Amino acid sequence: MNGTLTDQVALVTGASRGIGAATARAFAQAGAAVALAARDEARLDDLAAQITAGGGTAVSIPTDIGDPEDVERMVSRTLDAFGRLDIAFNNAAGGGHPPTPLTDVALEDFDSALAINLRGTFLCLKHEIAAMLDSGGGAIVNMTSTAGLEAVGGLAAYVSTKHGIVGLTKVAALEYAARGIRVNAVAPGPILTEQLERAGASARQAAAQAMPMKRVGRPEEVAATVTWLCGDGASFITGATIPIDGGKLAGMAPFARQAPARQ
């Protein structure tokens, strides 16, 4: 425990795996009590047990952020367990479609991404902010993507919702900055989560070679950034979206130099 978040209460959505689980562990290691939310109850319970065994404090709250009543219940159960809410990481995502030309995207697939990614984040913000106002302030980090800052062809639903989260982050930051609540976002590039693991070695290698740093990121690297954004070290930062992308959004890589032709 490094103590940087001692006596804080943190809520993590999408906590059952990947970046969410890594961030929940990081919060606990920093001294926060953690409410774990996701749809997979068994994995949440296992993570809560791991955190507790390591000397931390965690509760499992099965939640579908696409369900407004579930989101309200998630925040209420966090308050029942710990009495306050200081930190939230809105990481859960879902819905959408595989790479598909826009004219071929099914309406229900587009709507599913809106319901989970964008409306779900809105619902989380709505109830988390209300709880934080009662607690005297707090810090929230929303999960977007490099696709929320730069479009990717074929991913109309994903790109639209991730761009929308950037906008929601800015609105919430502006509205509550004077009331002690900071709201930021993180925009990861390719991260070695289960999804990328399942894609296979060739997909991982292709993703790595597309990055200026020639590797993909680790969930723990995203977790470290989120933890920092929620702590005192980032106390003058709000409304920002932080890329965690190995330089992907910095621009075009330098052109390769060619040796002059021999005479």
C-alpha positions as CSV (number, residue, x, y, z in Angstrom):
1,M,0.0,0.0,0.0
2,N,1.5,3.3,-1.0
3,G,-1.1,5.4,0.9
4,T,-1.7,8.0,-1.8
5,L,-5.5,7.3,-1.7
6,T,-5.8,6.3,2.0
7,D,-9.3,6.9,3.4
8,Q,-10.7,7.3,-0.1
9,V,-13.6,5.3,-1.6
10,A,-13.3,4.3,-5.2
11,L,-15.8,2.8,-7.7
12,V,-14.7,1.0,-10.8
13,T,-17.1,-0.2,-13.6
14,G,-16.0,-2.9,-15.9
15,A,-13.9,-4.2,-13.0
16,S,-14.1,-7.9,-13.7
17,R,-11.1,-8.0,-16.2
18,G,-8.5,-6.2,-18.1
19,I,-8.0,-2.5,-17.4
20,G,-10.8,-2.3,-14.9
21,A,-9.4,-5.1,-12.8
22,A,-5.9,-3.6,-13.0
23,T,-7.1,-0.2,-11.9
24,A,-9.1,-1.7,-9.0
25,R,-6.0,-3.4,-7.8
26,A,-4.0,-0.1,-8.2
27,F,-6.6,1.8,-6.2
28,A,-6.5,-0.8,-3.4
29,Q,-2.7,-0.7,-3.4
30,A,-2.9,3.1,-3.0
31,G,-5.1,2.6,0.1
32,A,-8.6,3.1,-1.2
33,A,-11.6,1.0,-0.4
34,V,-12.9,-0.2,-3.8
35,A,-16.4,-1.0,-5.0
36,L,-16.2,-3.4,-8.0
37,A,-18.9,-3.3,-10.6
38,A,-19.5,-5.4,-13.7
39,R,-21.9,-8.0,-15.1
40,D,-19.7,-11.0,-14.3
41,E,-20.4,-11.7,-10.6
42,A,-18.1,-14.6,-10.3
43,R,-15.1,-12.7,-11.5
44,L,-15.9,-9.7,-9.4
45,D,-16.1,-11.9,-6.3
46,D,-12.8,-13.5,-7.2
47,L,-11.1,-10.1,-7.6
48,A,-12.7,-8.8,-4.3
49,A,-11.2,-11.9,-2.6
50,Q,-7.8,-11.2,-4.1
51,I,-7.8,-7.6,-3.0
52,T,-8.9,-8.5,0.5
53,A,-6.3,-11.3,0.8
54,G,-3.7,-8.7,-0.1
55,G,-4.7,-6.4,2.8
56,G,-7.2,-4.2,0.9
57,T,-10.9,-3.6,1.1
58,A,-13.3,-4.4,-1.7
59,V,-17.0,-5.2,-2.3
60,S,-18.5,-6.8,-5.4
61,I,-21.6,-5.1,-6.9
62,P,-22.9,-6.9,-10.0
63,T,-24.1,-4.2,-12.4
64,D,-25.2,-3.7,-16.0
65,I,-24.5,0.0,-16.8
66,G,-27.0,-0.2,-19.6
67,D,-29.7,-0.5,-17.0
68,P,-30.5,2.9,-15.4
69,E,-31.9,1.2,-12.2
70,D,-28.7,-0.9,-12.0
71,V,-26.5,2.2,-12.1
72,E,-28.5,4.0,-9.4
73,R,-28.3,0.8,-7.3
74,M,-24.6,0.5,-7.9
75,V,-23.9,3.9,-6.4
76,S,-26.3,3.4,-3.6
77,R,-24.7,0.1,-2.6
78,T,-21.3,1.8,-2.6
79,L,-22.6,4.4,-0.2
80,D,-24.2,1.8,1.9
81,A,-20.9,-0.2,2.1
82,F,-18.5,2.7,2.7
83,G,-20.6,5.8,3.5
84,R,-19.1,8.0,0.8
85,L,-17.8,8.2,-2.8
86,D,-14.5,10.0,-3.6
87,I,-13.3,8.4,-6.9
88,A,-14.9,6.8,-9.9
89,F,-13.4,5.1,-13.0
90,N,-16.1,4.7,-15.6
91,N,-14.4,1.9,-17.6
92,A,-17.3,-0.4,-18.7
93,A,-18.0,-0.6,-22.4
94,G,-19.8,-2.9,-24.9
95,G,-22.2,-3.2,-27.7
96,G,-21.4,-2.0,-31.2
97,H,-20.3,-4.0,-34.3
98,P,-17.2,-5.4,-36.0
99,P,-15.6,-3.4,-38.8
100,T,-18.5,-2.6,-41.1
101,P,-19.2,0.1,-43.7
102,L,-21.6,2.7,-42.2
103,T,-24.4,2.0,-44.7
104,D,-24.4,-1.7,-43.6
105,V,-24.4,-1.1,-39.8
106,A,-27.5,-2.5,-38.2
107,L,-29.5,0.1,-36.2
108,E,-29.7,-2.3,-33.2
109,D,-25.9,-2.6,-33.2
110,F,-25.4,1.2,-33.3
111,D,-28.0,1.6,-30.5
112,S,-26.3,-1.0,-28.4
113,A,-23.1,1.0,-28.3
114,L,-25.0,4.2,-27.5
115,A,-26.8,2.5,-24.6
116,I,-23.7,1.0,-23.0
117,N,-20.8,3.3,-23.9
118,L,-22.3,6.7,-24.0
119,R,-25.6,6.5,-22.1
120,G,-24.0,4.2,-19.6
121,T,-21.2,6.7,-18.9
122,F,-23.8,9.5,-18.6
123,L,-25.8,7.5,-16.1
124,C,-22.7,6.8,-14.1
125,L,-21.7,10.4,-14.0
126,K,-25.2,11.5,-13.0
127,H,-25.3,9.3,-9.9
128,E,-21.6,9.5,-9.0
129,I,-21.5,13.3,-9.1
130,A,-24.5,13.5,-6.9
131,A,-22.9,11.2,-4.4
132,M,-19.6,13.2,-4.5
133,L,-21.3,16.5,-3.9
134,D,-22.7,15.0,-0.7
135,S,-19.1,13.8,0.2
136,G,-17.5,17.2,-0.5
137,G,-15.9,16.5,-3.9
138,G,-14.0,13.9,-5.8
139,A,-12.3,12.8,-9.0
140,I,-13.8,10.9,-11.9
141,V,-12.0,9.3,-14.9
142,N,-14.0,8.2,-18.0
143,M,-12.7,5.6,-20.4
144,T,-12.6,6.7,-24.0
145,S,-10.0,5.6,-26.6
146,T,-7.7,7.0,-29.2
147,A,-10.7,6.3,-31.4
148,G,-12.4,9.1,-29.4
149,L,-9.8,11.5,-30.6
150,E,-9.1,10.2,-34.1
151,A,-11.6,8.3,-36.3
152,V,-11.2,4.7,-37.4
153,G,-13.0,3.6,-40.6
154,G,-15.6,0.9,-40.2
155,L,-16.3,1.5,-36.5
156,A,-19.1,4.0,-36.7
157,A,-20.7,3.1,-33.4
158,Y,-17.5,2.8,-31.4
159,V,-16.0,6.0,-32.7
160,S,-19.2,8.0,-32.2
161,T,-19.6,6.9,-28.6
162,K,-16.0,7.4,-27.7
163,H,-16.0,10.9,-29.2
164,G,-19.2,11.5,-27.2
165,I,-17.5,10.5,-23.9
166,V,-14.8,13.1,-24.5
167,G,-17.6,15.7,-24.8
168,L,-19.4,14.5,-21.7
169,T,-16.1,14.6,-19.8
170,K,-15.6,18.3,-20.7
171,V,-19.2,19.2,-19.9
172,A,-19.1,17.5,-16.5
173,A,-15.7,19.1,-15.7
174,L,-16.9,22.6,-16.5
175,E,-20.1,22.2,-14.5
176,Y,-18.6,20.9,-11.3
177,A,-15.0,22.3,-11.2
178,A,-16.1,25.0,-8.7
179,R,-17.7,22.4,-6.5
180,G,-14.6,20.3,-6.0
181,I,-15.2,17.5,-8.6
182,R,-12.6,16.9,-11.3
183,V,-13.6,14.9,-14.4
184,N,-11.0,13.7,-16.9
185,A,-10.7,10.9,-19.4
186,V,-8.0,8.4,-20.6
187,A,-7.7,7.4,-24.2
188,P,-5.7,4.2,-24.5
189,G,-4.3,2.8,-27.8
190,P,-3.8,-1.0,-28.2
191,I,-3.6,-2.6,-24.7
192,L,-2.8,-6.2,-24.0
193,T,-6.2,-7.2,-22.6
194,E,-8.0,-10.5,-23.1
195,Q,-9.5,-9.3,-26.4
196,L,-6.1,-8.7,-27.9
197,E,-4.8,-11.9,-26.5
198,R,-7.7,-13.8,-28.2
199,A,-6.8,-12.1,-31.5
200,G,-3.6,-14.1,-31.7
201,A,0.1,-13.4,-32.0
202,S,-0.1,-12.0,-35.6
203,A,-2.7,-9.4,-34.5
204,R,-0.6,-8.4,-31.4
205,Q,2.5,-8.1,-33.6
206,A,0.7,-5.9,-36.1
207,A,-0.7,-3.7,-33.4
208,A,2.8,-3.3,-31.9
209,Q,4.4,-2.4,-35.2
210,A,1.8,0.3,-35.8
211,M,2.9,2.1,-32.6
212,P,5.9,4.5,-32.6
213,M,7.1,2.6,-29.5
214,K,6.8,-0.7,-31.3
215,R,4.8,-2.4,-28.6
216,V,1.3,-2.5,-27.1
217,G,0.5,-1.2,-23.7
218,R,-0.2,-3.0,-20.5
219,P,-3.4,-2.7,-18.4
220,E,-1.2,-1.7,-15.4
221,E,0.1,1.3,-17.4
222,V,-3.4,2.6,-17.9
223,A,-4.2,1.9,-14.2
224,A,-1.2,4.0,-13.1
225,T,-2.4,6.9,-15.2
226,V,-6.0,6.7,-13.8
227,T,-4.7,6.4,-10.2
228,W,-2.5,9.5,-10.7
229,L,-5.5,11.5,-12.2
230,C,-7.5,10.6,-9.1
231,G,-4.8,11.7,-6.7
232,D,-3.5,15.0,-5.4
233,G,-0.7,15.0,-8.0
234,A,-3.3,15.9,-10.6
235,S,-5.2,18.4,-8.5
236,F,-5.2,21.1,-11.1
237,I,-6.3,18.9,-14.0
238,T,-9.9,18.7,-15.1
239,G,-11.6,18.4,-18.5
240,A,-8.5,16.7,-20.0
241,T,-8.3,13.5,-22.1
242,I,-4.9,11.8,-21.7
243,P,-3.7,9.5,-24.5
244,I,-1.9,6.3,-23.3
245,D,-0.9,5.2,-26.8
246,G,2.8,4.8,-27.2
247,G,2.9,7.9,-29.4
248,K,0.1,6.9,-31.8
249,L,-1.6,10.3,-31.8
250,A,1.6,12.3,-32.0
251,G,1.6,12.3,-35.8
252,M,3.4,10.5,-38.6
253,A,6.6,8.6,-38.0
254,P,9.7,10.0,-39.7
255,F,10.3,8.9,-43.3
256,A,13.0,6.3,-43.6
257,R,16.2,7.6,-44.9
258,Q,17.6,5.9,-48.0
259,A,21.3,5.6,-48.8
260,P,22.4,7.6,-51.8
261,A,22.6,5.6,-55.0
262,R,26.1,4.4,-55.9
263,Q,27.6,6.2,-58.9
